[in-house]
Amino acid sequence: MEKNWTKIYSTNQLHLAEIAKAVLADHEIVTFMLNKKDSMYLFGEIELYALKDDVLRAINIIQKNEL
């Protein structure tokens, strides 16, 4: 992974990660999702990453929307 990406959000529920990604896309923030969830036992996290230039804005949007 390039050094320009920073983790901004983590959850164990895929639908919450998808909502956060969609909300950020509405604010023109580029993100990517990394699913670290185990497929058999369903434990682990889904992480959302944004470019370093957008990190503070993305975190503020996530907090404002209580995701």
Sequence and secondary structure as in RCSB ss.txt:
>XXXX:A:sequence
MEKNWTKIYSTNQLHLAEIAKAVLADHEIVTFMLNKKDSMYLFGEIELYALKDDVLRAINIIQKNEL
>XXXX:A:secstr
  TTEEEEEEES HHHHHHHHHHHHHTT  EEEEE   TTT  S EEEEEEGGGHHHHHHHHHHTT 
